[in-house]
Amino acid sequence: MRRLFVNADDFGLTEGVSAGIAQALAAGVVGGTTAMVCVPGAVERIARFGRPFSDRVGLHLQLTGGTPCLPPDAVPSLVTAEGLFPRKKMALGNVDPGEVRREWQAQLACFLESGLTPSHLDSHHHIHKRPEVFAAFVELAREWGLPARALSDDMRRTLDAAGVAHADVCVTRFYGETLSVPHFLSLVDAAFAALGGEGTVEIMCHPGLCDATLSAISTYDFGREEELRVFTALQLPDLLVRHGVTVIDAASLAP
């Protein structure tokens, strides 16, 4: 069976991004989204735009690009002199795993203030790939019974050992300003071909509507609107059926 889970990252980032992701979820091919809580107004946006999709909103854990949920002096290894997460993951130095664990627990608690319960787990800028923080990520996923994003064979083996559900492969290359339905379908077909023809594929995406706030904080702005056009294309659901693909949500990642 060819199962496809399309996840929209960055829910809650801005008004436009959240509204665009809600449109993508309503169109049917995007099966889930993950929300970031360390930006101003995020929890209110998660509640407002996420309520109709309450079983498809997960948590997008952060150590970059925002303000920690804990006081900066409680997580000194995670913040800049200004008390913020660094904007780029390359600027994140040696971190205290205990601080990461406590901060991510605080982010989950902040997410719960939206009235939603997370459906799955991943991270901003794939920060959970860092070996020194991956244990905290796995611990949180296992504690809450959340499917999680795996980006390598080693990560998949560790998640398997912890009993955490995940896709067989995660495609991260659907990104840019020259996107199209045929390009998306080619990525889908290539991913299943690499799995021998069937399995479960996750595709990461970033649809959204560009607004002034987004342009001020992110270099990826109008590309999000290109992604949104692909995922709301009327022909896309039927084309996926013709390719033998079943669209799923995060809950269906569990065996």
C-alpha positions as CSV (number, residue, x, y, z in Angstrom):
1,M,0.0,0.0,0.0
2,R,1.2,3.5,-0.8
3,R,0.4,5.8,2.1
4,L,1.2,9.5,2.0
5,F,1.3,11.8,5.0
6,V,1.9,15.5,4.0
7,N,2.7,17.7,7.0
8,A,2.7,21.5,6.9
9,D,5.3,22.9,9.3
10,D,5.2,26.3,11.0
11,F,1.5,26.6,12.0
12,G,1.0,29.5,14.3
13,L,4.1,31.4,13.0
14,T,2.0,34.3,11.6
15,E,-1.6,35.1,10.7
16,G,-1.0,34.5,7.0
17,V,0.9,31.3,7.5
18,S,-1.8,29.9,9.8
19,A,-4.6,30.9,7.5
20,G,-2.9,29.3,4.5
21,I,-2.2,26.1,6.3
22,A,-5.8,25.9,7.3
23,Q,-6.8,26.2,3.6
24,A,-4.4,23.4,2.7
25,L,-5.8,21.2,5.5
26,A,-9.3,21.8,4.3
27,A,-8.4,20.9,0.7
28,G,-7.6,17.4,1.8
29,V,-4.1,16.4,0.6
30,V,-2.2,18.0,3.6
31,G,-3.0,15.5,6.4
32,G,-1.5,17.4,9.3
33,T,0.4,20.4,10.5
34,T,2.8,21.1,13.4
35,A,2.6,24.3,15.4
36,M,5.3,26.5,16.9
37,V,4.5,28.2,20.2
38,C,7.6,30.4,20.7
39,V,6.4,33.3,18.6
40,P,4.1,36.2,19.7
41,G,0.4,35.3,19.4
42,A,1.0,31.7,18.4
43,V,-1.3,30.1,20.9
44,E,-4.3,32.2,20.0
45,R,-3.7,31.5,16.3
46,I,-3.3,27.8,16.9
47,A,-6.7,27.8,18.8
48,R,-8.5,29.9,16.2
49,F,-7.3,28.3,13.0
50,G,-6.7,24.8,14.4
51,R,-10.0,24.1,16.1
52,P,-11.6,22.7,12.9
53,F,-8.6,20.3,12.5
54,S,-8.1,19.5,16.2
55,D,-7.0,15.9,15.6
56,R,-4.4,16.9,12.9
57,V,-2.4,19.6,14.7
58,G,1.0,18.5,16.3
59,L,3.8,20.3,17.9
60,H,6.8,21.9,16.1
61,L,9.4,22.0,18.8
62,Q,11.8,24.9,18.7
63,L,15.3,25.8,19.8
64,T,15.7,28.4,17.0
65,G,13.7,31.4,15.9
66,G,11.7,32.6,18.8
67,T,11.6,33.2,22.6
68,P,11.7,30.2,25.0
69,C,8.7,29.3,27.0
70,L,10.8,29.1,30.1
71,P,12.6,32.2,31.5
72,P,15.9,32.8,29.7
73,D,17.9,32.4,32.9
74,A,16.4,28.9,33.3
75,V,17.8,27.8,29.9
76,P,21.1,29.8,29.5
77,S,22.6,27.3,27.1
78,L,19.7,27.7,24.7
79,V,19.6,31.5,24.3
80,T,21.5,34.5,23.1
81,A,22.6,37.4,25.2
82,E,19.2,38.9,24.4
83,G,17.4,35.9,25.9
84,L,16.2,34.6,22.5
85,F,16.7,31.4,20.6
86,P,19.3,31.9,17.8
87,R,17.7,32.5,14.4
88,K,19.8,29.8,12.7
89,K,20.6,26.3,14.0
90,M,24.3,26.8,13.2
91,A,24.4,29.5,15.9
92,L,23.2,27.1,18.6
93,G,26.2,26.1,20.6
94,N,26.7,23.4,23.2
95,V,23.3,22.8,24.8
96,D,22.4,21.3,28.2
97,P,20.1,18.3,27.4
98,G,18.3,18.9,30.7
99,E,17.5,22.4,29.7
100,V,16.2,21.1,26.3
101,R,14.0,18.6,28.0
102,R,12.5,21.1,30.4
103,E,12.0,23.7,27.6
104,W,10.3,21.2,25.3
105,Q,8.0,20.1,28.2
106,A,7.2,23.8,28.7
107,Q,6.4,24.2,24.9
108,L,4.1,21.3,25.1
109,A,2.3,22.8,28.1
110,C,2.0,26.1,26.2
111,F,0.5,24.2,23.2
112,L,-2.1,22.7,25.5
113,E,-3.2,26.2,26.4
114,S,-4.7,26.4,22.9
115,G,-7.3,23.8,24.0
116,L,-5.8,21.3,21.5
117,T,-3.9,18.1,22.2
118,P,-0.9,17.5,19.9
119,S,-1.3,14.7,17.4
120,H,2.3,14.3,16.4
121,L,5.8,15.7,16.9
122,D,8.6,17.2,14.8
123,S,11.0,20.2,15.2
124,H,11.8,23.6,13.6
125,H,14.9,23.5,11.4
126,H,15.1,19.7,12.1
127,I,16.8,20.6,15.3
128,H,16.0,17.2,16.8
129,K,18.5,15.6,14.4
130,R,21.2,16.9,16.8
131,P,22.3,13.8,18.9
132,E,22.5,15.7,22.1
133,V,18.8,16.7,21.9
134,F,17.3,13.7,20.2
135,A,16.9,11.7,23.4
136,A,14.7,14.5,24.8
137,F,12.6,14.4,21.6
138,V,12.2,10.6,21.8
139,E,11.3,10.8,25.5
140,L,8.6,13.4,24.8
141,A,7.1,11.4,21.9
142,R,7.1,8.2,23.9
143,E,5.6,9.9,27.0
144,W,2.7,11.3,25.0
145,G,2.3,8.5,22.5
146,L,3.0,10.8,19.6
147,P,4.1,9.8,16.1
148,A,7.3,11.6,15.2
149,R,9.4,12.7,12.2
150,A,12.4,10.5,11.5
151,L,15.0,11.9,9.1
152,S,17.6,9.0,9.0
153,D,17.8,5.3,9.4
154,D,19.5,5.8,12.8
155,M,16.6,8.0,14.0
156,R,14.1,5.4,12.7
157,R,15.8,2.6,14.6
158,T,15.8,4.6,17.8
159,L,12.2,5.5,17.5
160,D,11.3,1.9,16.8
161,A,13.1,0.8,19.9
162,A,11.1,3.4,21.9
163,G,7.8,2.3,20.3
164,V,7.3,5.6,18.6
165,A,5.5,5.5,15.2
166,H,7.0,7.2,12.2
167,A,6.9,7.2,8.4
168,D,9.3,4.9,6.4
169,V,10.9,8.0,4.9
170,C,10.5,11.8,5.1
171,V,11.0,13.9,2.0
172,T,12.2,17.4,2.8
173,R,12.8,18.7,-0.8
174,F,9.4,20.2,-1.6
175,Y,10.6,23.8,-1.2
176,G,11.1,26.9,-3.3
177,E,9.3,29.3,-5.6
178,T,9.1,27.2,-8.8
179,L,6.9,24.4,-7.5
180,S,4.1,22.6,-9.3
181,V,1.7,19.7,-9.1
182,P,3.9,17.6,-11.5
183,H,7.0,18.3,-9.4
184,F,5.1,17.2,-6.2
185,L,3.9,14.0,-7.9
186,S,7.4,13.3,-9.1
187,L,8.7,13.5,-5.5
188,V,5.9,11.2,-4.3
189,D,6.7,8.6,-7.0
190,A,10.4,8.7,-6.4
191,A,9.9,8.3,-2.6
192,F,7.8,5.2,-3.1
193,A,10.1,3.8,-5.7
194,A,13.0,4.1,-3.2
195,L,10.9,2.0,-0.8
196,G,10.4,-0.7,-3.3
197,G,7.0,0.5,-4.5
198,E,5.0,0.7,-1.3
199,G,5.2,1.9,2.3
200,T,4.5,5.1,4.2
201,V,6.0,8.4,3.0
202,E,6.0,11.7,4.9
203,I,6.5,14.9,2.9
204,M,7.3,18.1,4.7
205,C,5.9,21.3,3.3
206,H,5.5,25.0,4.2
207,P,2.3,26.4,2.6
208,G,1.0,29.7,3.7
209,L,-0.1,33.2,2.8
210,C,2.7,35.8,2.8
211,D,2.1,38.8,5.2
212,A,4.3,41.6,6.4
213,T,5.1,39.8,9.6
214,L,6.4,36.8,7.7
215,S,8.5,38.8,5.4
216,A,10.2,40.5,8.4
217,I,11.1,37.2,10.1
218,S,11.6,34.7,7.3
219,T,13.4,34.5,4.0
220,Y,10.9,31.9,2.8
221,D,7.8,34.0,2.1
222,F,6.3,33.9,-1.4
223,G,7.4,30.4,-1.9
224,R,4.8,29.4,0.7
225,E,2.1,30.8,-1.6
226,E,3.4,28.6,-4.4
227,E,3.1,25.6,-2.1
228,L,-0.4,26.5,-1.2
229,R,-1.4,26.7,-4.8
230,V,-0.2,23.2,-5.3
231,F,-2.0,21.7,-2.3
232,T,-5.3,23.5,-3.1
233,A,-5.2,22.5,-6.8
234,L,-8.5,20.8,-7.5
235,Q,-7.0,18.1,-9.6
236,L,-4.4,17.0,-7.0
237,P,-6.5,14.5,-5.0
238,D,-7.7,12.6,-8.1
239,L,-4.1,12.6,-9.5
240,L,-2.9,11.0,-6.3
241,V,-5.6,8.3,-6.5
242,R,-4.4,7.6,-10.1
243,H,-0.9,7.2,-8.7
244,G,-2.2,4.6,-6.3
245,V,-1.6,6.8,-3.2
246,T,-3.8,7.0,-0.1
247,V,-3.6,10.2,1.9
248,I,-3.4,9.7,5.6
249,D,-3.1,11.8,8.8
250,A,-0.6,11.4,11.7
251,A,-2.7,9.0,13.7
252,S,-2.5,6.6,10.8
253,L,1.3,6.4,11.1
254,A,0.9,4.0,14.0
255,P,1.1,0.3,12.9
